[in-house]
Amino acid sequence: MEKIILNMMIQSKISEAQLESEGVIRTDFGEDLSWKYLSYVRAHPRFWNAGAKILYGKNDNFTSFETICGFAEKIGASLCVMENGGHWFHTQEEMRFLDEWILSEK
């Protein structure tokens, strides 16, 4: 989660000092970045110990392919990649892919 937040900050050209000073900053892509939340994430790292299946959009601009592959490997999760998908699955094409993926995993 920390890496996603830091990537959002980079994309929005927000420094840690700026976020700490302002507390909460609204981004151009509609997400609020919070110093309090970033601090919480750093103080409370999570360790995954349950099976998982991950759906990833290859055009994700917040989480790199290398990061998601490393995470999937670390937790023993299977990884499905949608070539034209983004970070948020919301377009008709992405939702159709998501539906098909869910049904195929049953």
Secondary structure, DSSP 8 states (H G I E B T S, - for coil): -HHHHHHHHHHTT--HHHHHHHSEEE-TTS-EEEHHHHHHHHHS-----S--EEEEETT-SSS-HHHHHHHHHHHT-EEEEETT--SS--SHHHHHHHHHHHHHT-
